[in-house]
């Protein structure tokens, strides 16, 4: 305030000036702050920016996270999620609202990778990628196995050692990939694309093992990615997932056709023991041989018993000839009886047709039609005569009432000229007016000389 001539002067701010001052003060005082709260009113327009409200039990603040920052999040932000983040205070001058613009955000109580794991697991489960109906059965004895893993780790050596111990001469292919870090997801997905390209060729593998050793959830991030999950699901050959230790579960484990608790267990599940198979083959061979000889012995016994029951073929032929003669005689008699019955039925039908000859029926109908026609003509004539009598009577009555008949008795009809209005009152005409007088034969043109009232 300034004093001038005894008057106090005070500064008056415009709205813009005051808002700008508040904005400068807040942004200088709180350049970057860590803040925790619960997300509410979350929305993401077409710009892909996050707009939400961060609240606790006593207060709330508007929050923004731009697309460039939120695309790096490892979880899906949503209403009700408790988060902690780093941001800067800002004032949106056109509305005078203050808000926090987040640069970093992560959930409270559970890591971003873990919540990303749970969200992706729920999403893929809802889409049916974990359903049993999509699981492909493992081949009993694969000719070729592809191992997708790091070529430098101990995992590949453990798998090879177990497979060669169980089945020494099996064809094994190693597809080297990164199992963690940048580019791991893409390399693993490319490995599956390579398997699918060769799926229908002679180089195709019968089964594939996706393997790596244990590690933290960060180390297993590639196997919890949607890219790898969909690559496993799209595989045309059966996949065994052997990622981590027995207690570790990854998204690829749920999508794969079979999960092995460890890479060593995957090798045991993929390949049977050759010695066990050989012993089983020997056992089955002995069983088959025993069954075969027992079957032969039973057949030999049956042949001997059947040979004893066989009848002389010549006698069998004679019996068959006698049977043929008997059947032939019966067939002839049956045919003759059938022919006789059909002949009698034919005669009956011919007689029935003659009785119901259409020509006779037509003749009868024609006679009835002629009689009906004559009767109709008589009825029409009687009807016309009655109508003529009525017409003559009505004509006579009409003539009696005709104006011409009245004129013939000496009456006349007077009409004005030129309107042809019938004169019924003397007051309708005036002196010297021309009138037309109609008589029975012709008409007269007269002029009124005098008008008399009442005759």
Secondary structure, 3 states (H helix, E strand, C coil): CEEECCEEECCCCCHHHHHHHHHHHHHHHCCCEEEEEEEEEEECCCCCCEEEEEECCCCEEEEEECHHHHCCCCCCCCCCCEEEEEEEEEEECCCCEEEEEEEEEEECCCCHHHHHHHHHHHHHHHCCCCCHHHCCCCCCCCCEEEEEECCCCHHHHHHHHHHHHHCCCCEEEEEECCCCCCCHHHHHHHHHHHHHHCCCCCCCCCEEEEEECCCCCCCCHHHHCHHHHHHHHCCCCEEEEEECCCCCCCHHHHHCCEECCCHHHHHHHHCCCHHHHHHHHHHHHHHHHHHHHHHHHHHHHHHHHHHHHCCCHHHHHHHHHHHHHHHHHHHHHHHHHHHHHHHHHHHHHHHHHHHCCHHHHHHHHHHHHHHHHHHHHHHHHHHHHHHHHHHHHHHHHHHHCCHHHHHHCCCCEEEECCCCCECCCHHHCCCCCEEEEECCCCEEEEECCCCCCCC
